[in-house]
Amino acid sequence: MEIRKAILTRFGLVYAIIALFCLYIVIRVLIIQHTPRWDREAQKLEIKEFALAGRRGDICASDGSPLATSVPFYELRMDLGAPGLAKDFYNKVDSLSICLSKFFRDKSAGAYKAELKRAFSQQKHYYLLNPHKVSYADLQEIKKFPILRRGRNKGGLMPEQSDERVYPSGNLAIRTLGKLTKESAESTTGNTGAFGLEQSFEKELKGEDGIAVKQNMSGRWFIISKDDPEDGKNIVTTLDVKMQDQVTYALKLQMERSRAQYGTAILMEVKTGDIKAIANFGLNSEGQLIGGYQNYAIGSAGCSEPGSTFKLATLMAAIEDGKIDTTTVVETGNGIWKYKDREIKDSDYKKGGHGKITAKHAFELSSNIGVAKLILQSYTGHEKDFISRIKKLGMFEKLNLGIQGEAKPYINQPGDKTWSGISLAQLAYGYELKVTPLQTLTFYNAVANGGCMMKPRLVKGITENGNVSEKIGTRKLKWSICSGKTLRMARAMLEGVVTDGTAKNLETKAYKIAGKSGTAQVANNKDGYTKGGQKIYQSSFAGYFPADDPKYSCIVVINDPKGADYYGSSVAGPVFKQISDYVYAYELGLSEDVNLPVHKIENDIPGTTAGRKKDIAKVLNELNILNGFAFTKSDWVEAKPDEDGLQLSNREISKGMVPNVRGMGATDAVYLLENNGLRVSVRGRGKVKSQSVRAGTKIQRGQNIVLVLS
């Protein structure tokens, strides 16, 4: 019995020990699961899978130069627990702090030193050196700083790349190009297009996301790519940078002079329908003139009653239906005509009216009375026939340009609640209907193109890895909008407006302009037809040039110009002529007799250069082709060809203003810009072709600027 008892006692003791051991293990597991320290250790081994965005594609001008591009910038991180860093950290931290302070100019060297020492004592593996991202050129300079020059493991520098969208040509056509917005619900990574081409071609520009693994090993993150992303494709537009610059400048100049509410201008190539330039300006809520504030050329903000530019479609409809021709005589009286409950006036009624005139002359003089009477005598009782013929001319279909937000055209017609006894007369001279400037221009372009209506084209192709992956060709919307007879009469009327009508001020001996001015009293949203007791007018001019062999068509619309002069021929017309003068003289190269526009684009003339005076003078003196060197006082000069060789002129550098570095080599341009506190990114090789921030703009310290080299 005693032996049996002893054995049981021993077995019980063993079981007790095993039970206690198991209980200990359970307790330790619970402790591990609920101890923050082990949570932190687990996080150090954490593996995260995330989407990896590719480079967003460029939006390019017709010649391939970038209008919107993605430039790499870098966030500066530092691993202060990197192996080998401890050896020299305290010996070199003073030098590094001085370099960082001089480079960023935001804190003293002492402040940088204190922050670096604090981060080092805490062994921070992902320390942010500075909140400002730097360019690739900046990064190469920073990699030469003390400590950081020793590389990742010994110096701890961990730059993290991200792409930022920049616009090398500034705000040119920005409403058409579009902008990016913060990440949306539809996007997995990065920013997405908010409007314009950036939005419409989001799928092509964005590319395909890849997959990467981000693993934290002892506080240090490692990124391993599992599935590489596909970069976005490039969009090639029909826009011409030089023409765009000229159209933008001409419109802006008149907007400033007239203090108008908004304005738009579009330049189109007749044969193809290619949009070569499109500009938009408007006043914001604070009364500031902003480029690209709204897309008045295409969107609902600019969809309005066209006024007298619609008279072309009106008379063409009557001529095509055989109701009238250009020799039909109409009585306009003394310039004031009472029709039902409406008093219809000609713009120059105070001069006593025009009496009996032909339909052609009524068009040339923009007589509301003459055009209204011609349409009333032709279509009273057959109003639907008039609407039907107008629609057959092709003005009331959406153009589907490829940009979201295109306004739908509207025309009042019999059966609508708004149709009244005066509606037919109102329609005759451009009221009770709404069209966008682009829809009007497309119609005028068809007249210039022998009756063939081309679909406006803004994007002509998509490229991938330098190869065309998709070509977007030209397209005819209507092979012919009318008969040849009607077309000949229409073109004769348009030419007569400039030679014998309301737009005589646009006539030039060098080439012929054909077009029609328009002045309409319009409603502006909540302001109605008046603002502050004053009527709201809209001035416009639509046409083409050269009239005898049309190459380009153009429309200019300026809404609510201030002052006594608000007529289309004197407000919108001069903008049209400034654009046509430039295109005719410079782009078509057909004449040297044109009075050139005020704003002349700098041409990239072979041999033209800019830079330090001493460097350029040394080379040119040796070649014996330098003139006027003694008269230049600036350290920075520009050398241009003249009749005797090359001429040096001052390149003025104003303190606090962005300098003009076009024509300079990359070294001089970067030196000059960085010395003025700008952050510079460079694309290409050669001389500076364009700069993303315009010369003369006030400098904002730390501002990014992109240089495109030729």
matplotlib code that plots the C-alpha trace (Angstrom):
import matplotlib.pyplot as plt

x = [0.0, 2.8, 4.5, 1.2, 0.7, 4.2, 3.7, 0.4, 2.0, 4.8, 2.4, 0.3, 3.3, 4.3, 0.7, 0.7, 4.0, 2.7, -0.5, 1.4, 3.6, 0.6, -1.0, 2.3, 2.3, -1.3, -0.6, 2.5, 0.5, -2.1, 0.6, 2.2, -1.1, -2.0, 1.4, 2.0, 5.7, 4.9, 2.4, 5.2, 7.5, 4.8, 4.4, 8.1, 7.5, 4.3, 3.8, 1.5, 0.4, -0.5, -1.2, 1.8, 1.0, 2.8, 3.9, 0.9, 1.1, 1.8, -0.7, 1.2, 0.9, 0.6, 4.4, 4.8, 6.0, 4.5, 1.6, 1.0, 3.6, 4.5, 7.9, 9.5, 9.9, 11.3, 10.4, 13.5, 13.5, 16.4, 17.1, 18.8, 19.2, 21.1, 24.2, 27.4, 25.7, 26.7, 30.4, 30.4, 27.0, 28.1, 31.2, 29.3, 25.9, 27.0, 28.1, 24.9, 22.7, 24.5, 24.0, 20.3, 19.7, 21.4, 19.6, 16.0, 16.3, 13.5, 15.3, 18.6, 21.5, 21.0, 17.4, 18.3, 21.0, 18.7, 16.1, 18.6, 20.1, 16.7, 15.7, 19.1, 18.7, 15.2, 16.7, 14.0, 14.1, 11.7, 12.6, 11.4, 14.3, 12.1, 8.4, 9.2, 9.7, 12.8, 13.5, 15.9, 18.5, 18.1, 18.4, 21.7, 23.0, 21.6, 23.3, 26.7, 25.9, 27.9, 26.7, 24.2, 26.9, 27.8, 24.7, 21.7, 23.3, 26.0, 24.4, 20.7, 19.3, 16.0, 14.4, 10.9, 9.8, 6.4, 5.3, 3.7, 1.8, 3.3, 2.3, 5.4, 3.5, 1.8, -1.9, -2.2, -5.4, -5.6, -9.4, -9.1, -6.1, -7.7, -6.3, -5.9, -7.9, -7.2, -7.8, -11.4, -13.5, -12.9, -9.1, -6.9, -3.8, -2.8, -4.8, -7.4, -8.5, -11.0, -12.0, -10.9, -8.7, -7.2, -10.7, -11.9, -8.7, -8.2, -8.0, -5.4, -3.3, -3.3, -2.2, -2.5, -1.6, 1.0, 1.2, 4.0, 4.8, 5.9, 7.6, 8.8, 11.9, 13.1, 11.7, 13.0, 10.6, 11.5, 9.4, 9.4, 7.5, 5.4, 3.7, 5.2, 2.7, 2.1, 2.8, 0.1, -0.1, 0.5, -2.3, -1.3, -3.6, -4.1, -3.1, -0.2, 1.8, 2.7, -0.9, -2.2, 0.1, -1.0, -4.8, -4.5, -2.6, -4.9, -8.0, -6.6, -5.5, -9.0, -10.5, -8.4, -9.2, -13.0, -13.3, -15.6, -17.3, -15.9, -14.4, -13.4, -11.6, -11.1, -8.9, -9.7, -8.0, -10.5, -9.8, -9.4, -11.5, -8.4, -8.6, -5.2, -5.9, -8.7, -8.6, -11.0, -11.0, -13.5, -13.9, -14.0, -16.2, -13.6, -13.6, -10.1, -9.5, -8.6, -7.5, -9.5, -12.1, -14.8, -14.9, -16.9, -16.1, -17.7, -19.6, -23.0, -21.4, -20.8, -23.9, -26.0, -28.0, -25.5, -27.2, -26.2, -23.6, -26.7, -28.0, -25.7, -27.7, -31.0, -30.4, -28.8, -31.9, -34.1, -31.8, -31.6, -35.4, -35.6, -37.5, -35.0, -31.5, -29.0, -30.6, -34.0, -35.0, -36.4, -37.7, -35.9, -37.4, -35.9, -34.3, -37.2, -40.1, -43.0, -43.9, -46.8, -45.9, -42.1, -40.1, -37.3, -34.3, -31.2, -28.1, -27.6, -31.2, -30.2, -28.6, -32.0, -32.1, -31.2, -34.6, -34.8, -31.7, -30.9, -30.7, -26.9, -26.6, -29.0, -26.6, -23.5, -25.1, -26.5, -30.0, -32.3, -35.3, -34.1, -33.4, -36.6, -38.8, -37.1, -37.7, -41.3, -42.3, -40.7, -41.9, -45.0, -47.4, -44.6, -42.4, -41.6, -40.1, -37.7, -36.7, -36.2, -34.0, -31.9, -31.3, -30.3, -27.5, -26.0, -26.0, -28.1, -26.3, -23.8, -20.3, -19.0, -15.5, -14.2, -14.4, -17.1, -19.5, -20.4, -23.6, -26.6, -27.8, -31.4, -33.8, -37.3, -39.9, -43.6, -45.4, -43.1, -44.6, -42.2, -43.2, -45.0, -46.1, -42.8, -40.6, -39.9, -38.7, -36.6, -35.0, -34.1, -31.6, -30.2, -32.6, -34.7, -32.0, -28.7, -25.5, -21.9, -19.1, -17.7, -21.0, -21.2, -17.5, -18.1, -20.9, -18.8, -15.9, -18.2, -18.9, -15.2, -14.7, -16.9, -19.9, -18.3, -18.8, -15.9, -16.2, -13.9, -10.9, -8.9, -7.0, -5.4, -3.7, -2.5, 1.1, 2.7, 6.5, 7.0, 4.7, 1.2, -1.2, -4.4, -4.9, -8.0, -8.6, -10.7, -14.4, -17.0, -20.3, -22.0, -20.6, -22.5, -24.7, -26.2, -26.1, -23.1, -25.3, -26.2, -22.6, -21.3, -23.9, -23.0, -19.3, -20.0, -22.1, -19.3, -16.7, -19.0, -19.3, -15.6, -15.4, -18.7, -20.4, -20.0, -16.5, -14.7, -12.2, -10.8, -10.0, -6.4, -4.6, -2.4, -5.2, -9.0, -11.1, -14.6, -16.8, -19.8, -19.9, -22.5, -23.9, -26.6, -28.3, -28.0, -28.9, -26.1, -27.5, -28.9, -28.2, -30.9, -30.7, -29.4, -26.8, -26.9, -29.5, -27.2, -28.0, -25.7, -24.3, -22.3, -19.9, -18.7, -17.0, -16.9, -15.2, -12.3, -9.1, -7.7, -11.2, -10.2, -8.5, -9.6, -7.0, -8.2, -11.6, -11.9, -14.5, -14.2, -16.9, -16.6, -19.4, -20.5, -17.8, -17.9, -18.0, -19.9, -18.5, -19.9, -20.3, -18.9, -16.9, -15.1, -14.7, -14.4, -13.3, -9.9, -9.1, -10.0, -7.7, -4.8, -5.0, -5.4, -2.5, -0.2, -1.2, -1.1, 2.3, 4.1, 2.5, 1.3, 4.3, 2.4, 3.1, 5.5, 3.1, 0.8, 0.7, 2.1, 0.4, 1.7, 2.7, 5.4, 6.4, 10.2, 11.3, 14.0, 16.2, 19.3, 22.3, 20.2, 21.3, 21.3, 23.5, 26.4, 27.8, 31.5, 31.0, 29.0, 31.2, 34.3, 33.0, 31.5, 34.5, 36.7, 34.3, 34.3, 30.5, 29.7, 28.1, 27.2, 29.0, 30.0, 26.5, 25.3, 25.3, 23.7, 25.7, 23.1, 22.6, 20.9, 22.6, 20.4, 21.1, 20.9, 21.9, 25.6, 26.0, 24.9, 23.7, 24.0, 21.2, 20.6, 18.6, 17.2, 17.0, 14.7, 15.0, 12.0, 10.8, 11.1, 13.9, 13.5, 15.9, 14.6, 17.6, 20.0, 21.9, 20.8, 23.7, 23.2, 19.4, 19.5, 22.1, 20.1, 16.8, 18.1, 20.0, 16.5, 15.1, 13.3, 13.4, 14.3, 13.4, 14.9, 13.5, 15.5, 18.9, 20.1, 18.9, 15.8, 12.8, 10.1, 9.7, 6.6, 6.5, 6.3, 9.1, 8.2, 6.0, 6.6, 8.9, 7.5, 10.4, 10.6, 8.4, 8.9, 9.7, 10.1, 12.5, 11.9, 15.1, 15.1]
y = [0.0, 2.4, 1.7, 2.3, 5.6, 6.8, 6.1, 8.0, 10.9, 11.1, 10.9, 13.7, 15.9, 15.4, 16.2, 19.3, 20.5, 19.9, 21.7, 24.7, 24.8, 24.8, 27.6, 29.6, 29.2, 30.4, 33.4, 34.3, 34.1, 36.5, 38.9, 38.9, 39.5, 42.5, 44.1, 47.3, 46.5, 43.4, 45.3, 47.6, 44.7, 43.2, 46.4, 46.4, 43.2, 44.3, 43.8, 46.1, 45.7, 48.9, 50.3, 51.8, 54.6, 55.0, 58.3, 60.3, 60.9, 64.3, 66.5, 67.9, 70.7, 69.8, 69.8, 67.4, 70.0, 69.4, 71.6, 69.5, 67.1, 65.2, 66.1, 64.1, 65.7, 64.2, 64.1, 64.1, 61.4, 60.3, 57.0, 58.2, 54.6, 53.6, 51.3, 53.3, 56.7, 56.8, 57.0, 60.5, 61.9, 64.3, 65.3, 66.2, 67.4, 71.0, 71.0, 69.3, 71.8, 74.7, 73.3, 72.6, 76.1, 77.7, 75.5, 75.8, 79.3, 78.5, 77.9, 78.6, 76.1, 75.9, 74.9, 72.2, 70.9, 70.6, 68.8, 66.4, 65.6, 65.0, 62.6, 60.8, 60.2, 58.7, 56.6, 57.7, 55.6, 57.8, 61.3, 64.2, 66.5, 69.3, 69.5, 71.0, 68.6, 69.1, 68.7, 66.1, 68.8, 69.9, 66.2, 65.9, 68.9, 67.6, 64.3, 66.1, 67.5, 66.2, 62.8, 62.5, 62.0, 58.6, 56.9, 55.1, 52.8, 55.1, 58.5, 57.6, 59.7, 58.2, 60.4, 59.3, 60.2, 61.5, 63.2, 66.6, 68.1, 71.2, 73.3, 74.5, 77.2, 78.6, 79.1, 79.0, 77.1, 75.9, 75.6, 73.3, 71.3, 70.9, 70.5, 67.6, 67.2, 65.2, 61.5, 60.5, 57.5, 56.1, 56.3, 54.0, 56.1, 59.7, 62.7, 62.6, 65.1, 67.6, 69.1, 69.6, 67.1, 65.9, 64.6, 63.5, 61.4, 60.3, 56.6, 57.1, 59.6, 57.7, 54.3, 51.1, 50.9, 48.3, 46.5, 46.9, 45.5, 47.8, 45.9, 47.3, 45.6, 46.9, 50.3, 50.6, 50.5, 48.5, 48.7, 45.8, 46.0, 42.9, 44.1, 47.2, 50.0, 51.0, 54.7, 56.8, 57.5, 61.0, 63.0, 65.1, 68.1, 70.3, 73.4, 75.6, 77.2, 80.4, 80.9, 80.1, 82.7, 85.3, 84.6, 84.7, 88.0, 89.7, 88.7, 89.6, 93.0, 93.9, 92.4, 94.7, 97.7, 97.1, 95.8, 93.1, 90.3, 87.5, 86.8, 83.9, 83.5, 80.4, 80.0, 77.1, 75.7, 75.7, 72.5, 70.2, 71.8, 71.7, 74.1, 75.9, 78.1, 78.6, 81.3, 82.1, 85.0, 85.9, 88.0, 86.0, 86.8, 89.4, 91.1, 89.8, 88.8, 85.1, 83.1, 79.8, 80.8, 79.1, 77.4, 80.1, 78.8, 75.4, 75.3, 76.6, 79.7, 81.1, 79.6, 82.7, 84.6, 85.3, 88.5, 89.6, 86.9, 84.7, 86.8, 84.9, 81.6, 83.6, 85.0, 81.8, 79.9, 82.3, 82.2, 78.4, 78.1, 80.5, 83.2, 86.0, 86.7, 89.3, 91.8, 91.6, 95.2, 95.8, 99.0, 99.9, 103.4, 105.7, 103.0, 102.4, 100.0, 99.1, 95.5, 94.3, 95.2, 95.4, 98.4, 97.1, 99.4, 99.5, 100.3, 103.6, 104.7, 108.1, 108.8, 108.6, 105.1, 103.6, 103.6, 101.1, 98.8, 95.4, 92.3, 92.2, 95.8, 95.1, 92.3, 94.5, 97.3, 94.7, 96.1, 94.4, 95.9, 94.8, 91.2, 90.8, 92.1, 89.7, 86.7, 87.7, 88.1, 84.8, 82.6, 84.1, 81.2, 78.7, 79.3, 75.6, 75.6, 78.3, 76.4, 73.2, 75.0, 76.6, 73.1, 71.7, 74.3, 72.4, 74.9, 73.1, 69.8, 69.1, 68.9, 66.3, 67.8, 65.4, 67.8, 67.2, 70.1, 71.1, 73.1, 71.9, 74.5, 75.7, 77.4, 78.5, 77.0, 76.9, 74.8, 75.8, 77.7, 80.6, 81.0, 84.2, 86.5, 88.3, 85.1, 84.8, 88.4, 87.9, 84.8, 86.6, 88.8, 86.3, 86.2, 83.5, 80.9, 79.9, 78.6, 78.4, 80.4, 77.1, 76.1, 79.5, 79.2, 75.7, 77.1, 80.0, 77.6, 75.6, 78.7, 79.3, 75.6, 75.5, 74.4, 71.3, 71.4, 69.9, 68.5, 70.6, 68.6, 69.2, 65.9, 64.3, 61.3, 59.3, 58.1, 55.4, 54.9, 57.3, 55.5, 56.5, 54.0, 55.8, 58.3, 60.6, 61.8, 64.7, 64.1, 65.8, 66.6, 67.7, 67.3, 70.5, 72.8, 74.5, 74.9, 76.5, 79.5, 80.2, 79.8, 82.3, 84.9, 84.2, 84.8, 87.9, 89.3, 88.5, 90.2, 93.2, 93.6, 94.5, 96.5, 98.4, 97.6, 97.7, 96.4, 98.8, 99.4, 95.9, 96.2, 95.8, 96.1, 93.0, 90.4, 90.2, 89.4, 88.1, 88.2, 89.5, 91.6, 91.1, 93.2, 91.6, 92.7, 89.5, 88.2, 87.3, 84.8, 86.6, 90.1, 89.6, 92.0, 94.9, 95.3, 98.3, 99.9, 99.4, 97.2, 94.2, 93.8, 91.1, 92.0, 89.4, 89.0, 85.8, 85.2, 83.8, 84.9, 85.3, 85.7, 84.6, 81.4, 80.8, 79.2, 80.0, 80.9, 82.7, 84.0, 86.5, 87.0, 89.7, 89.9, 93.1, 95.5, 98.7, 102.2, 103.8, 101.6, 98.0, 97.2, 94.0, 95.7, 98.0, 95.7, 92.1, 93.0, 94.5, 91.3, 89.3, 91.5, 91.3, 87.5, 87.4, 89.9, 87.7, 84.4, 85.9, 87.5, 85.0, 81.6, 81.9, 84.1, 85.7, 89.4, 91.8, 94.7, 93.8, 96.1, 93.6, 92.9, 94.6, 91.3, 89.6, 86.1, 85.5, 83.2, 80.6, 82.0, 79.9, 81.7, 83.6, 83.1, 84.7, 84.4, 86.1, 89.0, 88.1, 84.6, 85.6, 88.6, 86.4, 84.0, 86.7, 88.9, 86.1, 85.5, 89.3, 89.4, 91.4, 94.9, 97.2, 95.4, 98.6, 99.8, 96.9, 97.6, 94.5, 91.4, 89.3, 89.9, 88.6, 88.2, 88.4, 88.5, 91.9, 93.1, 93.3, 90.1, 89.9, 92.6, 92.4, 93.9, 94.0, 91.3, 93.2, 91.3, 93.0, 92.2, 90.2, 89.3, 86.1, 86.6, 85.8, 82.8, 81.9, 81.4, 80.7, 77.5, 75.3, 76.2, 79.9, 79.6, 77.3, 79.5, 82.7, 81.2, 79.4, 82.5, 84.2, 81.5, 79.4, 75.6, 74.6, 71.4, 70.9, 68.9, 68.2, 69.5, 72.7, 76.2, 77.2, 77.1, 77.9, 78.5, 77.5, 80.8, 83.8, 86.4, 89.5, 87.5, 88.3, 85.7, 83.5, 82.0, 78.3, 78.4, 75.6, 76.5, 74.0, 74.8, 73.1, 73.0, 72.7]
z = [0.0, 0.9, -2.4, -4.3, -2.4, -3.2, -6.9, -7.0, -5.1, -7.6, -10.6, -9.0, -8.6, -12.2, -13.4, -11.1, -12.6, -16.2, -15.4, -13.9, -16.9, -19.3, -17.2, -17.4, -21.2, -21.4, -19.2, -21.3, -24.5, -23.0, -21.8, -25.3, -27.0, -24.8, -24.3, -26.4, -26.7, -28.7, -30.8, -31.7, -32.5, -34.7, -36.6, -37.3, -39.3, -40.8, -44.6, -46.5, -50.1, -51.9, -55.4, -57.2, -59.7, -62.9, -64.5, -65.8, -69.5, -71.1, -72.9, -75.9, -78.4, -82.1, -82.5, -79.5, -77.0, -73.5, -72.4, -69.3, -67.9, -64.8, -63.2, -60.4, -57.0, -53.9, -50.2, -48.1, -45.4, -43.3, -41.4, -38.3, -37.1, -40.3, -39.7, -39.7, -39.1, -35.4, -36.2, -37.7, -36.8, -34.0, -35.9, -39.0, -37.8, -37.6, -41.3, -42.4, -40.4, -42.1, -45.5, -44.9, -43.6, -46.6, -49.0, -47.7, -46.0, -43.6, -40.3, -38.7, -38.7, -34.9, -35.2, -37.8, -35.5, -32.5, -34.4, -36.0, -32.6, -31.1, -33.9, -33.7, -29.9, -30.6, -33.5, -35.9, -39.0, -41.1, -40.2, -42.5, -43.1, -44.6, -45.6, -49.0, -51.9, -54.1, -57.8, -59.3, -59.7, -56.0, -54.9, -56.7, -54.8, -51.5, -52.0, -51.7, -48.2, -45.2, -43.8, -46.6, -49.3, -47.7, -49.1, -47.7, -45.2, -43.9, -44.5, -44.0, -46.9, -48.2, -50.9, -51.9, -55.4, -56.4, -59.6, -59.7, -62.6, -64.2, -67.1, -69.0, -70.9, -67.8, -68.0, -71.8, -72.7, -69.1, -69.1, -72.1, -70.8, -67.4, -63.9, -61.4, -58.2, -55.1, -55.2, -56.0, -55.2, -58.7, -58.4, -56.5, -56.5, -57.2, -58.4, -61.2, -63.8, -62.6, -65.9, -69.5, -71.3, -68.0, -67.1, -70.5, -71.2, -67.5, -68.5, -71.2, -69.2, -65.9, -67.2, -65.1, -61.4, -60.3, -57.0, -54.5, -51.0, -48.3, -45.4, -42.1, -40.9, -37.5, -38.2, -41.7, -44.6, -47.7, -50.9, -53.3, -56.6, -57.3, -60.5, -62.2, -63.2, -66.7, -67.5, -69.0, -72.7, -74.1, -75.7, -78.7, -79.3, -82.2, -80.3, -81.5, -78.7, -80.6, -81.9, -78.4, -76.9, -79.4, -79.1, -75.3, -75.3, -77.7, -75.8, -72.4, -73.6, -74.8, -71.6, -69.5, -71.7, -71.8, -68.1, -69.5, -67.5, -69.6, -73.0, -75.3, -78.6, -80.8, -83.8, -86.2, -89.3, -92.1, -94.0, -90.9, -88.2, -86.0, -83.0, -83.1, -80.1, -77.5, -74.8, -71.9, -69.4, -66.8, -63.6, -60.4, -57.4, -56.3, -59.6, -60.7, -64.3, -64.3, -67.3, -67.6, -65.0, -67.1, -70.5, -72.2, -75.6, -75.1, -71.8, -70.6, -69.1, -72.6, -74.2, -75.0, -77.6, -80.4, -81.8, -85.3, -86.0, -86.4, -89.3, -91.7, -91.0, -91.2, -94.7, -95.9, -94.9, -96.9, -99.9, -99.9, -99.8, -102.8, -100.8, -101.5, -102.9, -102.1, -104.5, -102.8, -101.7, -98.2, -96.6, -93.3, -93.0, -90.4, -88.3, -85.9, -86.7, -84.5, -85.0, -82.8, -79.3, -80.0, -81.2, -83.4, -83.9, -86.1, -84.2, -86.0, -86.0, -84.6, -88.0, -89.7, -91.0, -94.4, -96.2, -99.1, -99.3, -100.7, -98.5, -99.0, -97.8, -94.9, -93.8, -94.3, -92.2, -89.7, -90.0, -87.5, -89.3, -92.8, -91.8, -89.7, -92.5, -95.0, -92.8, -91.9, -95.5, -96.3, -93.5, -91.8, -91.6, -92.3, -89.2, -88.9, -92.4, -91.2, -88.1, -90.2, -92.7, -89.9, -88.4, -91.8, -91.9, -88.9, -86.1, -83.5, -82.9, -80.1, -81.4, -78.9, -78.9, -76.2, -73.3, -70.7, -70.1, -73.7, -73.7, -75.7, -78.2, -78.1, -80.5, -79.7, -82.1, -82.7, -80.1, -77.2, -74.3, -75.0, -78.7, -79.3, -82.2, -82.3, -82.0, -85.7, -85.9, -82.8, -84.2, -87.4, -85.7, -83.1, -80.1, -78.6, -79.2, -77.5, -79.0, -77.8, -79.6, -80.9, -82.5, -84.2, -85.4, -86.7, -88.9, -90.2, -90.8, -93.0, -95.1, -95.5, -96.3, -99.4, -97.5, -95.9, -92.1, -90.2, -86.8, -84.5, -83.5, -80.3, -80.0, -83.0, -81.5, -78.6, -78.3, -76.3, -75.9, -78.8, -81.1, -82.2, -80.6, -81.7, -84.5, -84.3, -87.8, -89.2, -89.6, -91.8, -90.0, -93.3, -96.8, -97.8, -95.7, -98.7, -102.5, -104.2, -105.2, -101.5, -100.5, -103.0, -101.9, -98.2, -98.8, -100.8, -97.9, -95.3, -97.4, -97.8, -94.0, -94.0, -97.2, -97.1, -93.7, -90.0, -89.9, -92.2, -89.4, -89.9, -93.6, -94.6, -97.9, -97.3, -97.3, -97.2, -94.1, -94.3, -91.2, -89.3, -86.2, -83.5, -80.7, -78.5, -75.3, -73.2, -69.7, -67.3, -64.8, -61.7, -63.2, -65.9, -68.9, -66.8, -64.0, -61.8, -64.1, -67.1, -70.1, -70.5, -74.0, -75.7, -78.5, -81.0, -84.3, -86.4, -89.7, -91.7, -93.6, -96.2, -97.7, -101.2, -100.0, -96.4, -94.2, -90.7, -89.1, -85.8, -83.3, -80.5, -77.9, -75.2, -72.6, -70.8, -71.9, -69.9, -71.4, -74.2, -76.9, -76.8, -80.5, -81.9, -84.7, -82.2, -79.2, -80.5, -84.1, -83.1, -81.3, -84.4, -86.5, -84.1, -84.3, -88.1, -88.6, -86.6, -88.2, -91.7, -91.3, -89.2, -89.6, -93.3, -94.1, -96.9, -96.3, -94.7, -95.1, -92.2, -89.2, -86.7, -83.4, -80.3, -78.7, -80.8, -79.8, -79.4, -82.2, -81.6, -84.3, -85.1, -83.5, -81.0, -77.4, -74.0, -70.9, -69.1, -71.0, -70.5, -71.8, -74.9, -75.7, -75.6, -78.2, -80.4, -80.3, -81.5, -84.4, -85.2, -85.5, -82.4, -82.6, -79.7, -76.9, -75.3, -74.9, -72.7, -69.0, -67.6, -66.6, -68.5, -72.2, -75.3, -78.7, -81.8, -85.5, -87.3, -90.7, -89.8, -87.8, -84.1, -81.8, -78.0, -75.9, -72.2, -70.5, -67.5, -64.2, -61.8, -58.1, -56.8, -60.3, -62.2, -64.8, -68.5, -69.1, -72.6, -75.0, -72.1, -71.5, -68.7, -66.4, -66.6, -66.4, -63.3, -61.6, -62.2, -61.1, -58.0, -56.8, -56.8, -54.5, -57.1, -57.4, -60.9, -62.9, -66.3, -69.3, -72.5, -73.7, -75.3, -74.7, -72.7, -75.0, -72.4, -68.7, -66.7, -64.7, -66.9, -66.8, -64.7, -62.3, -58.6, -57.1, -54.3, -52.3, -52.9, -55.9, -58.5, -62.1, -65.0, -67.9, -71.3, -73.4, -77.2]

ax = plt.figure().add_subplot(projection="3d")
ax.plot(x, y, z, "-o")
ax.set_aspect("equal")
plt.show()
